[in-house]
Amino acid sequence: MRDLLVVPAARRTAIERLARELRAGRSIVLSTHINSDGDGCGSETALARMLAQRGMTVTIVNPTPWPEMFRFLLGDDVRMVELSDRGADVMRKADVVIVLDIADLRRLGKLADVVRELQVPKLVIDHHVPSDDPPSEEILSDTTACATGELVYDVALVLGFDMTPAIANSLYVALVTDTGGFRFSNTSPRCHAVAAQLLAEGVEPEEMYQRIYASMPVGRLTLLREALATLEVDPTYGLTWISVPAGATEKHNVRPEDLEGIAEHARSVAGTRMAIFFRDLGHNRVKISFRTTRGVDANEFAHRFGGGGHVKASGAMVEGSLHDVQKRVIAAARVYLEPATAG
């Protein structure tokens, strides 16, 4: 297992380059993508505590509210400013900004323009497929990493940060959520090796399971019930899709993060090669999640709609009504999948 924990040379070089900007006394702001997930939140809270060990003042400023299900990762030792004019001001006054779990600057939402205009060092730690609009050129990136949390773990190894129980919990959450509970294809031998080390540092896997997967509000189940009623299947193309109308989160008194995982129900249908989850946000905007299997590239397809992400899990934001967006995307998906079914 020790061989698995050796940090790849390219990662080590990138970490050492980024470390030149991480000096005691500096004010550091961390941020991640809109609608942050377990990898974004876990990576942020782990890195915040790591940098504080070296005398840096660290603040988390995200473009959307912190997910309630990951609030347990915060504490009195982690400073966070909810997005507001004050949050943007904190970012503008920082000595260094570090963007985590983002390959495309546009994924910073309301903070994208703020980051774009900053003249201070901007660093990126990410494991997504590179985009044409990265947040910075100073990047620690590796698509073979199971999660951004794996790369943050490597930062700790290379730079000698103490692996406290709180940091270990945050990194474990990053790994377990981005691999679907170590079920997805990004679950590598090294991912398991890192997870084993985190368990050795005191992570309680059952407690993490309870906090992440076994504490859902009843509204999430009633929303899921309605969403599953919209399930449609096209077995000719191995295409399945599901949708949620505007106002669903308000109706069921749930948060956006409670919609995580709905796309997996569509992907679980036998024979599925591409599963699509449409969420009507209102105001003529539809958020789309793509999940694929059997060699279908979700990232490549998402690019056609201005999105991106991973090979088997990507997303996009498309303007239009739910009906019209569904019609366009499903038609395009059938064309995209056709070559693989023609032979």
Phi and psi restraints in degrees (value plus and minus 20) as a CYANA .aco file:
   2 ARG   PHI     -80.1   -40.1
   2 ARG   PSI     -58.1   -18.1
   3 ASP   PHI     -82.4   -42.4
   3 ASP   PSI     -56.4   -16.4
   4 LEU   PHI     -86.3   -46.3
   4 LEU   PSI     -47.6    -7.6
   5 LEU   PHI    -106.8   -66.8
   5 LEU   PSI     -25.1    14.9
   6 VAL   PHI     -83.0   -43.0
   6 VAL   PSI     108.5   148.5
   7 VAL   PHI     -96.2   -56.2
   7 VAL   PSI     104.0   144.0
   8 PRO   PHI     -73.3   -33.3
   8 PRO   PSI     126.1   166.1
   9 ALA   PHI     -76.6   -36.6
   9 ALA   PSI     -62.3   -22.3
  10 ALA   PHI     -85.1   -45.1
  10 ALA   PSI     -59.0   -19.0
  11 ARG   PHI     -85.2   -45.2
  11 ARG   PSI     -63.9   -23.9
  12 ARG   PHI     -79.5   -39.5
  12 ARG   PSI     -64.9   -24.9
  13 THR   PHI     -80.8   -40.8
  13 THR   PSI     -64.2   -24.2
  14 ALA   PHI     -85.0   -45.0
  14 ALA   PSI     -59.9   -19.9
  15 ILE   PHI     -84.4   -44.4
  15 ILE   PSI     -63.4   -23.4
  16 GLU   PHI     -84.6   -44.6
  16 GLU   PSI     -54.2   -14.2
  17 ARG   PHI     -88.6   -48.6
  17 ARG   PSI     -64.1   -24.1
  18 LEU   PHI     -85.0   -45.0
  18 LEU   PSI     -53.9   -13.9
  19 ALA   PHI     -83.2   -43.2
  19 ALA   PSI     -40.7    -0.7
  20 ARG   PHI     -81.4   -41.4
  20 ARG   PSI     -44.4    -4.4
  21 GLU   PHI    -114.4   -74.4
  21 GLU   PSI     -24.3    15.7
  22 LEU   PHI    -122.9   -82.9
  22 LEU   PSI      69.1   109.1
  23 ARG   PHI    -143.1  -103.1
  23 ARG   PSI     129.8   169.8
  24 ALA   PHI     -75.7   -35.7
  24 ALA   PSI     120.8   160.8
  25 GLY   PHI      70.3   110.3
  25 GLY   PSI     -31.4     8.6
  26 ARG   PHI    -101.1   -61.1
  26 ARG   PSI     130.4   170.4
  27 SER   PHI    -115.3   -75.3
  27 SER   PSI      99.0   139.0
  28 ILE   PHI    -134.4   -94.4
  28 ILE   PSI     113.2   153.2
  29 VAL   PHI    -133.1   -93.1
  29 VAL   PSI     111.4   151.4
  30 LEU   PHI    -128.2   -88.2
  30 LEU   PSI     123.7   163.7
  31 SER   PHI    -168.1  -128.1
  31 SER   PSI     140.6   180.6
  32 THR   PHI    -162.8  -122.8
  32 THR   PSI    -194.8  -154.8
  33 HIS   PHI     -91.4   -51.4
  33 HIS   PSI     142.8   182.8
  34 ILE   PHI     -77.1   -37.1
  34 ILE   PSI     128.5   168.5
  35 ASN   PHI      31.5    71.5
  35 ASN   PSI      38.7    78.7
  36 SER   PHI     -76.1   -36.1
  36 SER   PSI     127.4   167.4
  37 ASP   PHI    -134.1   -94.1
  37 ASP   PSI    -189.8  -149.8
  38 GLY   PHI     -84.0   -44.0
  38 GLY   PSI     -55.3   -15.3
  39 ASP   PHI     -88.4   -48.4
  39 ASP   PSI     -65.8   -25.8
  40 GLY   PHI     -83.0   -43.0
  40 GLY   PSI     -69.0   -29.0
  41 CYS   PHI     -87.7   -47.7
  41 CYS   PSI     -62.4   -22.4
  42 GLY   PHI     -85.1   -45.1
  42 GLY   PSI     -61.5   -21.5
  43 SER   PHI     -85.9   -45.9
  43 SER   PSI     -61.0   -21.0
  44 GLU   PHI     -83.3   -43.3
  44 GLU   PSI     -70.7   -30.7
  45 THR   PHI     -88.4   -48.4
  45 THR   PSI     -53.8   -13.8
  46 ALA   PHI     -86.2   -46.2
  46 ALA   PSI     -68.2   -28.2
  47 LEU   PHI     -87.0   -47.0
  47 LEU   PSI     -56.2   -16.2
  48 ALA   PHI     -78.8   -38.8
  48 ALA   PSI     -64.9   -24.9
  49 ARG   PHI     -91.1   -51.1
  49 ARG   PSI     -54.4   -14.4
  50 MET   PHI     -83.7   -43.7
  50 MET   PSI     -69.4   -29.4
  51 LEU   PHI     -86.3   -46.3
  51 LEU   PSI     -52.8   -12.8
  52 ALA   PHI     -82.9   -42.9
  52 ALA   PSI     -47.6    -7.6
  53 GLN   PHI     -80.9   -40.9
  53 GLN   PSI     -45.5    -5.5
  54 ARG   PHI    -124.3   -84.3
  54 ARG   PSI      -0.2    39.8
  55 GLY   PHI      60.7   100.7
  55 GLY   PSI       1.3    41.3
  56 MET   PHI    -116.1   -76.1
  56 MET   PSI     126.4   166.4
  57 THR   PHI    -113.4   -73.4
  57 THR   PSI      97.9   137.9
  58 VAL   PHI    -137.9   -97.9
  58 VAL   PSI     113.8   153.8
  59 THR   PHI    -151.0  -111.0
  59 THR   PSI     116.5   156.5
  60 ILE   PHI    -115.6   -75.6
  60 ILE   PSI     106.8   146.8
  61 VAL   PHI    -150.7  -110.7
  61 VAL   PSI      87.4   127.4
  62 ASN   PHI    -126.1   -86.1
  62 ASN   PSI     135.1   175.1
  63 PRO   PHI     -95.4   -55.4
  63 PRO   PSI     -38.0     2.0
  64 THR   PHI    -155.2  -115.2
  64 THR   PSI     141.1   181.1
  65 PRO   PHI     -77.5   -37.5
  65 PRO   PSI     130.0   170.0
  66 TRP   PHI     -85.0   -45.0
  66 TRP   PSI     109.9   149.9
  67 PRO   PHI     -82.7   -42.7
  67 PRO   PSI     113.6   153.6
  68 GLU   PHI     -80.4   -40.4
  68 GLU   PSI     -55.9   -15.9
  69 MET   PHI     -88.1   -48.1
  69 MET   PSI     -37.1     2.9
  70 PHE   PHI    -130.9   -90.9
  70 PHE   PSI      -6.0    34.0
  71 ARG   PHI     -86.4   -46.4
  71 ARG   PSI     -43.7    -3.7
  72 PHE   PHI     -85.1   -45.1
  72 PHE   PSI     -36.6     3.4
  73 LEU   PHI     -96.6   -56.6
  73 LEU   PSI     -38.8     1.2
  74 LEU   PHI    -101.2   -61.2
  74 LEU   PSI     152.7   192.7
  75 GLY   PHI    -194.2  -154.2
  75 GLY   PSI     159.9   199.9
  76 ASP   PHI     -83.6   -43.6
  76 ASP   PSI     -40.2    -0.2
  77 ASP   PHI    -110.2   -70.2
  77 ASP   PSI     -18.7    21.3
  78 VAL   PHI    -138.4   -98.4
  78 VAL   PSI     100.4   140.4
  79 ARG   PHI    -114.3   -74.3
  79 ARG   PSI     105.8   145.8
  80 MET   PHI    -151.7  -111.7
  80 MET   PSI     119.0   159.0
  81 VAL   PHI    -137.0   -97.0
  81 VAL   PSI      95.7   135.7
  82 GLU   PHI     -82.7   -42.7
  82 GLU   PSI     126.5   166.5
  83 LEU   PHI     -79.5   -39.5
  83 LEU   PSI     107.4   147.4
  84 SER   PHI    -188.6  -148.6
  84 SER   PSI    -195.9  -155.9
  85 ASP   PHI     -78.1   -38.1
  85 ASP   PSI     -55.8   -15.8
  86 ARG   PHI     -84.8   -44.8
  86 ARG   PSI     -60.8   -20.8
  87 GLY   PHI     -82.2   -42.2
  87 GLY   PSI     -63.8   -23.8
  88 ALA   PHI     -84.6   -44.6
  88 ALA   PSI     -56.8   -16.8
  89 ASP   PHI     -84.7   -44.7
  89 ASP   PSI     -61.0   -21.0
  90 VAL   PHI     -80.5   -40.5
  90 VAL   PSI     -61.4   -21.4
  91 MET   PHI     -85.1   -45.1
  91 MET   PSI     -60.3   -20.3
  92 ARG   PHI     -86.8   -46.8
  92 ARG   PSI     -45.5    -5.5
  93 LYS   PHI    -112.0   -72.0
  93 LYS   PSI     -21.2    18.8
  94 ALA   PHI     -91.4   -51.4
  94 ALA   PSI     132.7   172.7
  95 ASP   PHI    -101.4   -61.4
  95 ASP   PSI     -51.2   -11.2
  96 VAL   PHI    -165.9  -125.9
  96 VAL   PSI     121.2   161.2
  97 VAL   PHI    -138.2   -98.2
  97 VAL   PSI     111.4   151.4
  98 ILE   PHI    -138.3   -98.3
  98 ILE   PSI     102.4   142.4
  99 VAL   PHI    -123.7   -83.7
  99 VAL   PSI     106.7   146.7
 100 LEU   PHI    -134.8   -94.8
 100 LEU   PSI     121.8   161.8
 101 ASP   PHI      44.7    84.7
 101 ASP   PSI      13.0    53.0
 102 ILE   PHI    -158.6  -118.6
 102 ILE   PSI     110.8   150.8
 103 ALA   PHI    -124.4   -84.4
 103 ALA   PSI     -38.3     1.7
 104 ASP   PHI    -142.1  -102.1
 104 ASP   PSI     103.5   143.5
 105 LEU   PHI     -75.3   -35.3
 105 LEU   PSI     -53.3   -13.3
 106 ARG   PHI     -83.0   -43.0
 106 ARG   PSI     -39.8     0.2
 107 ARG   PHI     -91.4   -51.4
 107 ARG   PSI     -25.0    15.0
 108 LEU   PHI    -105.5   -65.5
 108 LEU   PSI     -19.7    20.3
 109 GLY   PHI      35.5    75.5
 109 GLY   PSI    -144.7  -104.7
 110 LYS   PHI     -83.3   -43.3
 110 LYS   PSI     -39.8     0.2
 111 LEU   PHI    -110.3   -70.3
 111 LEU   PSI     -26.1    13.9
 112 ALA   PHI     -78.4   -38.4
 112 ALA   PSI     -68.3   -28.3
 113 ASP   PHI     -86.5   -46.5
 113 ASP   PSI     -55.4   -15.4
 114 VAL   PHI     -81.0   -41.0
 114 VAL   PSI     -69.0   -29.0
 115 VAL   PHI     -85.2   -45.2
 115 VAL   PSI     -60.6   -20.6
 116 ARG   PHI     -78.1   -38.1
 116 ARG   PSI     -57.1   -17.1
 117 GLU   PHI    -104.9   -64.9
 117 GLU   PSI     -33.4     6.6
 118 LEU   PHI     -83.8   -43.8
 118 LEU   PSI     121.6   161.6
 119 GLN   PHI    -123.1   -83.1
 119 GLN   PSI     -23.1    16.9
 120 VAL   PHI    -102.4   -62.4
 120 VAL   PSI     146.1   186.1
 121 PRO   PHI     -77.5   -37.5
 121 PRO   PSI     113.6   153.6
 122 LYS   PHI    -142.3  -102.3
 122 LYS   PSI     105.4   145.4
 123 LEU   PHI    -137.5   -97.5
 123 LEU   PSI     131.1   171.1
 124 VAL   PHI    -149.5  -109.5
 124 VAL   PSI     114.3   154.3
 125 ILE   PHI    -144.6  -104.6
 125 ILE   PSI      97.9   137.9
 126 ASP   PHI    -179.7  -139.7
 126 ASP   PSI     139.3   179.3
 127 HIS   PHI    -149.5  -109.5
 127 HIS   PSI      -2.6    37.4
 128 HIS   PHI    -108.1   -68.1
 128 HIS   PSI     146.9   186.9
 129 VAL   PHI     -83.9   -43.9
 129 VAL   PSI     110.4   150.4
 130 PRO   PHI     -75.9   -35.9
 130 PRO   PSI     127.9   167.9
 131 SER   PHI    -133.2   -93.2
 131 SER   PSI     157.4   197.4
 132 ASP   PHI    -106.3   -66.3
 132 ASP   PSI     -19.0    21.0
 133 ASP   PHI    -159.9  -119.9
 133 ASP   PSI      47.4    87.4
 134 PRO   PHI     -91.8   -51.8
 134 PRO   PSI     134.7   174.7
 135 PRO   PHI     -85.7   -45.7
 135 PRO   PSI     -42.4    -2.4
 136 SER   PHI    -185.8  -145.8
 136 SER   PSI     146.7   186.7
 137 GLU   PHI    -112.5   -72.5
 137 GLU   PSI     -33.0     7.0
 138 GLU   PHI    -109.0   -69.0
 138 GLU   PSI      73.8   113.8
 139 ILE   PHI    -148.6  -108.6
 139 ILE   PSI     114.8   154.8
 140 LEU   PHI    -124.3   -84.3
 140 LEU   PSI      84.1   124.1
 141 SER   PHI    -158.4  -118.4
 141 SER   PSI     119.3   159.3
 142 ASP   PHI    -178.3  -138.3
 142 ASP   PSI      92.0   132.0
 143 THR   PHI     -91.1   -51.1
 143 THR   PSI     -31.7     8.3
 144 THR   PHI    -102.6   -62.6
 144 THR   PSI     -30.6     9.4
 145 ALA   PHI     -90.1   -50.1
 145 ALA   PSI     118.1   158.1
 146 CYS   PHI     -89.8   -49.8
 146 CYS   PSI     -43.1    -3.1
 147 ALA   PHI    -181.8  -141.8
 147 ALA   PSI     140.8   180.8
 148 THR   PHI     -80.2   -40.2
 148 THR   PSI     -51.9   -11.9
 149 GLY   PHI     -77.3   -37.3
 149 GLY   PSI     -52.1   -12.1
 150 GLU   PHI     -84.0   -44.0
 150 GLU   PSI     -59.8   -19.8
 151 LEU   PHI     -89.5   -49.5
 151 LEU   PSI     -57.3   -17.3
 152 VAL   PHI     -85.4   -45.4
 152 VAL   PSI     -57.1   -17.1
 153 TYR   PHI     -78.8   -38.8
 153 TYR   PSI     -62.0   -22.0
 154 ASP   PHI     -85.2   -45.2
 154 ASP   PSI     -54.6   -14.6
 155 VAL   PHI     -79.2   -39.2
 155 VAL   PSI     -63.1   -23.1
 156 ALA   PHI     -82.5   -42.5
 156 ALA   PSI     -61.7   -21.7
 157 LEU   PHI     -85.1   -45.1
 157 LEU   PSI     -70.1   -30.1
 158 VAL   PHI     -87.8   -47.8
 158 VAL   PSI     -60.3   -20.3
 159 LEU   PHI    -115.8   -75.8
 159 LEU   PSI     -21.6    18.4
 160 GLY   PHI      53.9    93.9
 160 GLY   PSI      13.5    53.5
 161 PHE   PHI     -94.9   -54.9
 161 PHE   PSI     129.7   169.7
 162 ASP   PHI     -92.1   -52.1
 162 ASP   PSI     113.8   153.8
 163 MET   PHI    -112.2   -72.2
 163 MET   PSI      67.5   107.5
 164 THR   PHI     -97.1   -57.1
 164 THR   PSI     143.5   183.5
 165 PRO   PHI     -77.9   -37.9
 165 PRO   PSI     -58.0   -18.0
 166 ALA   PHI     -86.2   -46.2
 166 ALA   PSI     -60.0   -20.0
 167 ILE   PHI     -86.9   -46.9
 167 ILE   PSI     -62.4   -22.4
 168 ALA   PHI     -81.4   -41.4
 168 ALA   PSI     -62.6   -22.6
 169 ASN   PHI     -79.1   -39.1
 169 ASN   PSI     -65.5   -25.5
 170 SER   PHI     -82.1   -42.1
 170 SER   PSI     -64.9   -24.9
 171 LEU   PHI     -88.4   -48.4
 171 LEU   PSI     -55.2   -15.2
 172 TYR   PHI     -84.6   -44.6
 172 TYR   PSI     -62.0   -22.0
 173 VAL   PHI     -80.1   -40.1
 173 VAL   PSI     -61.7   -21.7
 174 ALA   PHI     -79.1   -39.1
 174 ALA   PSI     -66.0   -26.0
 175 LEU   PHI     -89.9   -49.9
 175 LEU   PSI     -67.5   -27.5
 176 VAL   PHI     -87.9   -47.9
 176 VAL   PSI     -54.3   -14.3
 177 THR   PHI     -97.3   -57.3
 177 THR   PSI     -59.4   -19.4
 178 ASP   PHI     -96.7   -56.7
 178 ASP   PSI     -34.4     5.6
 179 THR   PHI    -123.4   -83.4
 179 THR   PSI     -13.7    26.3
 180 GLY   PHI      42.6    82.6
 180 GLY   PSI      23.8    63.8
 181 GLY   PHI      51.0    91.0
 181 GLY   PSI      16.2    56.2
 182 PHE   PHI      42.1    82.1
 182 PHE   PSI      17.1    57.1
 183 ARG   PHI    -131.5   -91.5
 183 ARG   PSI     -44.3    -4.3
 184 PHE   PHI    -100.2   -60.2
 184 PHE   PSI     147.7   187.7
 185 SER   PHI     -87.9   -47.9
 185 SER   PSI     -35.4     4.6
 186 ASN   PHI    -100.1   -60.1
 186 ASN   PSI     -17.8    22.2
 187 THR   PHI     -99.3   -59.3
 187 THR   PSI      78.6   118.6
 188 SER   PHI    -116.9   -76.9
 188 SER   PSI     146.6   186.6
 189 PRO   PHI     -76.5   -36.5
 189 PRO   PSI     -58.0   -18.0
 190 ARG   PHI     -87.0   -47.0
 190 ARG   PSI     -56.0   -16.0
 191 CYS   PHI     -78.1   -38.1
 191 CYS   PSI     -64.9   -24.9
 192 HIS   PHI     -86.5   -46.5
 192 HIS   PSI     -55.8   -15.8
 193 ALA   PHI     -85.5   -45.5
 193 ALA   PSI     -62.9   -22.9
 194 VAL   PHI     -83.6   -43.6
 194 VAL   PSI     -64.8   -24.8
 195 ALA   PHI     -78.7   -38.7
 195 ALA   PSI     -59.7   -19.7
 196 ALA   PHI     -82.1   -42.1
 196 ALA   PSI     -60.9   -20.9
 197 GLN   PHI     -84.5   -44.5
 197 GLN   PSI     -57.7   -17.7
 198 LEU   PHI     -87.5   -47.5
 198 LEU   PSI     -58.0   -18.0
 199 LEU   PHI     -82.6   -42.6
 199 LEU   PSI     -58.6   -18.6
 200 ALA   PHI     -85.7   -45.7
 200 ALA   PSI     -42.6    -2.6
 201 GLU   PHI    -106.9   -66.9
 201 GLU   PSI     -18.5    21.5
 202 GLY   PHI      95.5   135.5
 202 GLY   PSI     -18.3    21.7
 203 VAL   PHI     -83.8   -43.8
 203 VAL   PSI     113.3   153.3
 204 GLU   PHI    -122.5   -82.5
 204 GLU   PSI      83.9   123.9
 205 PRO   PHI     -79.4   -39.4
 205 PRO   PSI     -56.1   -16.1
 206 GLU   PHI     -86.9   -46.9
 206 GLU   PSI     -59.5   -19.5
 207 GLU   PHI     -83.1   -43.1
 207 GLU   PSI     -61.4   -21.4
 208 MET   PHI     -84.5   -44.5
 208 MET   PSI     -60.0   -20.0
 209 TYR   PHI     -80.9   -40.9
 209 TYR   PSI     -66.1   -26.1
 210 GLN   PHI     -80.7   -40.7
 210 GLN   PSI     -64.3   -24.3
 211 ARG   PHI     -88.2   -48.2
 211 ARG   PSI     -57.5   -17.5
 212 ILE   PHI    -110.2   -70.2
 212 ILE   PSI     -65.1   -25.1
 213 TYR   PHI    -132.9   -92.9
 213 TYR   PSI     -32.8     7.2
 214 ALA   PHI    -142.7  -102.7
 214 ALA   PSI      12.2    52.2
 215 SER   PHI    -155.1  -115.1
 215 SER   PSI      14.3    54.3
 216 MET   PHI     -99.8   -59.8
 216 MET   PSI     123.8   163.8
 217 PRO   PHI     -91.0   -51.0
 217 PRO   PSI     133.4   173.4
 218 VAL   PHI     -81.9   -41.9
 218 VAL   PSI     -48.7    -8.7
 219 GLY   PHI     -80.9   -40.9
 219 GLY   PSI     -50.3   -10.3
 220 ARG   PHI     -85.6   -45.6
 220 ARG   PSI     -57.9   -17.9
 221 LEU   PHI     -90.8   -50.8
 221 LEU   PSI     -59.1   -19.1
 222 THR   PHI     -89.1   -49.1
 222 THR   PSI     -55.2   -15.2
 223 LEU   PHI     -86.2   -46.2
 223 LEU   PSI     -62.4   -22.4
 224 LEU   PHI     -79.8   -39.8
 224 LEU   PSI     -59.7   -19.7
 225 ARG   PHI     -79.6   -39.6
 225 ARG   PSI     -64.4   -24.4
 226 GLU   PHI     -88.1   -48.1
 226 GLU   PSI     -58.7   -18.7
 227 ALA   PHI     -84.3   -44.3
 227 ALA   PSI     -62.5   -22.5
 228 LEU   PHI     -83.8   -43.8
 228 LEU   PSI     -45.6    -5.6
 229 ALA   PHI     -87.8   -47.8
 229 ALA   PSI     -37.3     2.7
 230 THR   PHI    -112.7   -72.7
 230 THR   PSI     -22.6    17.4
 231 LEU   PHI     -76.0   -36.0
 231 LEU   PSI     109.5   149.5
 232 GLU   PHI    -147.4  -107.4
 232 GLU   PSI     125.2   165.2
 233 VAL   PHI    -151.8  -111.8
 233 VAL   PSI     110.4   150.4
 234 ASP   PHI    -137.4   -97.4
 234 ASP   PSI      71.9   111.9
 235 PRO   PHI     -85.8   -45.8
 235 PRO   PSI     -42.1    -2.1
 236 THR   PHI     -80.9   -40.9
 236 THR   PSI     -57.9   -17.9
 237 TYR   PHI    -126.7   -86.7
 237 TYR   PSI     -22.3    17.7
 238 GLY   PHI      45.9    85.9
 238 GLY   PSI      20.6    60.6
 239 LEU   PHI    -137.0   -97.0
 239 LEU   PSI     109.5   149.5
 240 THR   PHI    -151.2  -111.2
 240 THR   PSI     129.2   169.2
 241 TRP   PHI    -170.0  -130.0
 241 TRP   PSI     137.9   177.9
 242 ILE   PHI    -167.2  -127.2
 242 ILE   PSI     133.2   173.2
 243 SER   PHI    -163.8  -123.8
 243 SER   PSI     137.6   177.6
 244 VAL   PHI    -151.2  -111.2
 244 VAL   PSI     107.9   147.9
 245 PRO   PHI     -96.4   -56.4
 245 PRO   PSI     147.3   187.3
 246 ALA   PHI     -81.0   -41.0
 246 ALA   PSI     123.7   163.7
 247 GLY   PHI      63.7   103.7
 247 GLY   PSI     -17.0    23.0
 248 ALA   PHI     -86.6   -46.6
 248 ALA   PSI     -58.8   -18.8
 249 THR   PHI     -86.4   -46.4
 249 THR   PSI     -58.1   -18.1
 250 GLU   PHI     -88.4   -48.4
 250 GLU   PSI     -61.8   -21.8
 251 LYS   PHI     -79.5   -39.5
 251 LYS   PSI     -60.7   -20.7
 252 HIS   PHI    -119.9   -79.9
 252 HIS   PSI     -15.3    24.7
 253 ASN   PHI      36.2    76.2
 253 ASN   PSI      29.5    69.5
 254 VAL   PHI    -145.0  -105.0
 254 VAL   PSI     149.3   189.3
 255 ARG   PHI    -121.3   -81.3
 255 ARG   PSI     143.0   183.0
 256 PRO   PHI     -73.8   -33.8
 256 PRO   PSI     -55.9   -15.9
 257 GLU   PHI     -86.3   -46.3
 257 GLU   PSI     -38.4     1.6
 258 ASP   PHI     -92.2   -52.2
 258 ASP   PSI     -28.4    11.6
 259 LEU   PHI    -107.4   -67.4
 259 LEU   PSI     -29.5    10.5
 260 GLU   PHI     -78.7   -38.7
 260 GLU   PSI     115.4   155.4
 261 GLY   PHI      74.9   114.9
 261 GLY   PSI     -31.5     8.5
 262 ILE   PHI     -82.9   -42.9
 262 ILE   PSI     -57.7   -17.7
 263 ALA   PHI     -81.1   -41.1
 263 ALA   PSI     -48.8    -8.8
 264 GLU   PHI     -86.3   -46.3
 264 GLU   PSI     -47.3    -7.3
 265 HIS   PHI     -86.4   -46.4
 265 HIS   PSI     -57.9   -17.9
 266 ALA   PHI     -89.9   -49.9
 266 ALA   PSI     -58.8   -18.8
 267 ARG   PHI     -88.4   -48.4
 267 ARG   PSI     -42.6    -2.6
 268 SER   PHI     -96.0   -56.0
 268 SER   PSI     -28.6    11.4
 269 VAL   PHI     -86.4   -46.4
 269 VAL   PSI     111.7   151.7
 270 ALA   PHI     -75.5   -35.5
 270 ALA   PSI     114.1   154.1
 271 GLY   PHI      68.3   108.3
 271 GLY   PSI     -21.7    18.3
 272 THR   PHI     -91.6   -51.6
 272 THR   PSI     111.7   151.7
 273 ARG   PHI    -129.3   -89.3
 273 ARG   PSI     -50.2   -10.2
 274 MET   PHI    -160.3  -120.3
 274 MET   PSI     107.9   147.9
 275 ALA   PHI    -134.8   -94.8
 275 ALA   PSI     118.4   158.4
 276 ILE   PHI    -147.8  -107.8
 276 ILE   PSI     112.7   152.7
 277 PHE   PHI    -135.7   -95.7
 277 PHE   PSI      99.2   139.2
 278 PHE   PHI    -123.4   -83.4
 278 PHE   PSI     106.5   146.5
 279 ARG   PHI    -141.4  -101.4
 279 ARG   PSI      94.5   134.5
 280 ASP   PHI     -96.3   -56.3
 280 ASP   PSI      96.6   136.6
 281 LEU   PHI    -110.4   -70.4
 281 LEU   PSI     -23.4    16.6
 282 GLY   PHI      59.8    99.8
 282 GLY   PSI     155.6   195.6
 283 HIS   PHI      34.7    74.7
 283 HIS   PSI      12.6    52.6
 284 ASN   PHI      46.5    86.5
 284 ASN   PSI      14.7    54.7
 285 ARG   PHI    -151.5  -111.5
 285 ARG   PSI     117.6   157.6
 286 VAL   PHI    -148.9  -108.9
 286 VAL   PSI     105.3   145.3
 287 LYS   PHI    -111.3   -71.3
 287 LYS   PSI     112.7   152.7
 288 ILE   PHI    -142.2  -102.2
 288 ILE   PSI     115.1   155.1
 289 SER   PHI    -135.3   -95.3
 289 SER   PSI     111.9   151.9
 290 PHE   PHI    -132.7   -92.7
 290 PHE   PSI     110.9   150.9
 291 ARG   PHI    -148.6  -108.6
 291 ARG   PSI     113.1   153.1
 292 THR   PHI    -150.8  -110.8
 292 THR   PSI     145.2   185.2
 293 THR   PHI    -161.0  -121.0
 293 THR   PSI     156.3   196.3
 294 ARG   PHI      29.9    69.9
 294 ARG   PSI      30.2    70.2
 295 GLY   PHI      58.4    98.4
 295 GLY   PSI     -12.5    27.5
 296 VAL   PHI    -108.2   -68.2
 296 VAL   PSI     109.4   149.4
 297 ASP   PHI    -110.7   -70.7
 297 ASP   PSI      81.2   121.2
 298 ALA   PHI     -86.6   -46.6
 298 ALA   PSI     -56.2   -16.2
 299 ASN   PHI     -83.4   -43.4
 299 ASN   PSI     -65.3   -25.3
 300 GLU   PHI     -81.5   -41.5
 300 GLU   PSI     -63.0   -23.0
 301 PHE   PHI     -87.9   -47.9
 301 PHE   PSI     -60.7   -20.7
 302 ALA   PHI     -81.8   -41.8
 302 ALA   PSI     -51.9   -11.9
 303 HIS   PHI     -79.0   -39.0
 303 HIS   PSI     -48.4    -8.4
 304 ARG   PHI     -86.0   -46.0
 304 ARG   PSI     -37.5     2.5
 305 PHE   PHI    -138.7   -98.7
 305 PHE   PSI       3.1    43.1
 306 GLY   PHI      57.5    97.5
 306 GLY   PSI      -4.3    35.7
 307 GLY   PHI    -130.3   -90.3
 307 GLY   PSI    -178.7  -138.7
 308 GLY   PHI     146.8   186.8
 308 GLY   PSI    -194.0  -154.0
 309 GLY   PHI     131.3   171.3
 309 GLY   PSI    -141.0  -101.0
 310 HIS   PHI    -127.2   -87.2
 310 HIS   PSI     149.2   189.2
 311 VAL   PHI     -81.3   -41.3
 311 VAL   PSI     -57.4   -17.4
 312 LYS   PHI    -131.3   -91.3
 312 LYS   PSI     -19.0    21.0
 313 ALA   PHI    -172.4  -132.4
 313 ALA   PSI      91.0   131.0
 314 SER   PHI    -161.5  -121.5
 314 SER   PSI     155.5   195.5
 315 GLY   PHI    -172.0  -132.0
 315 GLY   PSI     150.0   190.0
 316 ALA   PHI    -178.9  -138.9
 316 ALA   PSI     139.2   179.2
 317 MET   PHI    -138.3   -98.3
 317 MET   PSI     103.7   143.7
 318 VAL   PHI    -145.9  -105.9
 318 VAL   PSI     116.9   156.9
 319 GLU   PHI    -101.8   -61.8
 319 GLU   PSI     122.4   162.4
 320 GLY   PHI     115.6   155.6
 320 GLY   PSI     152.4   192.4
 321 SER   PHI     -94.5   -54.5
 321 SER   PSI     139.8   179.8
 322 LEU   PHI     -77.3   -37.3
 322 LEU   PSI     -64.6   -24.6
 323 HIS   PHI     -81.1   -41.1
 323 HIS   PSI     -67.7   -27.7
 324 ASP   PHI     -88.1   -48.1
 324 ASP   PSI     -60.9   -20.9
 325 VAL   PHI     -85.4   -45.4
 325 VAL   PSI     -63.0   -23.0
 326 GLN   PHI     -77.5   -37.5
 326 GLN   PSI     -66.8   -26.8
 327 LYS   PHI     -79.6   -39.6
 327 LYS   PSI     -65.4   -25.4
 328 ARG   PHI     -86.4   -46.4
 328 ARG   PSI     -66.6   -26.6
 329 VAL   PHI     -90.4   -50.4
 329 VAL   PSI     -61.7   -21.7
 330 ILE   PHI     -84.3   -44.3
 330 ILE   PSI     -61.4   -21.4
 331 ALA   PHI     -81.0   -41.0
 331 ALA   PSI     -64.3   -24.3
 332 ALA   PHI     -86.0   -46.0
 332 ALA   PSI     -56.8   -16.8
 333 ALA   PHI     -85.6   -45.6
 333 ALA   PSI     -59.3   -19.3
 334 ARG   PHI     -83.2   -43.2
 334 ARG   PSI     -60.7   -20.7
 335 VAL   PHI     -86.5   -46.5
 335 VAL   PSI     -62.3   -22.3
 336 TYR   PHI     -84.0   -44.0
 336 TYR   PSI     -58.9   -18.9
 337 LEU   PHI    -103.6   -63.6
 337 LEU   PSI     -38.6     1.4
 338 GLU   PHI     -75.5   -35.5
 338 GLU   PSI     -64.5   -24.5
 339 PRO   PHI     -77.3   -37.3
 339 PRO   PSI     -53.7   -13.7
 340 ALA   PHI     -94.3   -54.3
 340 ALA   PSI     -38.1     1.9
 341 THR   PHI    -123.9   -83.9
 341 THR   PSI     -34.3     5.7
 342 ALA   PHI     -89.4   -49.4
 342 ALA   PSI     -54.3   -14.3
